[in-house]
């Protein structure tokens, strides 16, 4: 496992926790306290971690491709009976997760800029045998990698295939009967996503969308560093 993979693990776990907490926070704002009552509106990654989706699959993805596009956590429990408008509120709860990843990408950008601007006088990126330099390099790579990671997670989760968040958004515009059949695909949709991500034309579209959405964050870094 290379250093870049190790750098991304802490920010990956926190990003997944932030994503799930955002779902729960939005559901609570819309009248459903289920996630709050179960302690799922928290930035502590532990309650959100799914051993397979949060650790094993992302690590394999990182080792194979150097990127994380396939990752998930324990779904935040939602009781739609508490919503005043099921279609609208379910869509808003679903969008909150990917939106939180875009926010995280912005936070990572700001932290990267601050780290670059306020590096210790002794910091030299070309000197690798210093503990202080290694620690600063680690932080820069973690938050720099966090930008692409979070944009990638946002785009991935908005793919309109169940059970990803994008499927709830699409379902909100479908007739009830069609939406029920569409969402009945459930977790089996993950296998379709995996196959699509291994199909070069589809993967290229996803990578290009991620690159386009990440570009403003890297332009910010270039502007302020």
Secondary structure as UniProt FT lines:
FT   HELIX           3..29
FT   TURN            30..31
FT   HELIX           34..37
FT   TURN            38..39
FT   HELIX           45..48
FT   HELIX           51..56
FT   HELIX           57..65
FT   HELIX           80..82
FT   HELIX           86..117
FT   TURN            121..122
FT   TURN            125..126
FT   HELIX           131..157
FT   TURN            162..163
FT   HELIX           165..171
FT   TURN            172..173
FT   HELIX           176..183
FT   TURN            184..185
FT   HELIX           186..188
FT   HELIX           189..197
FT   HELIX           200..224
//
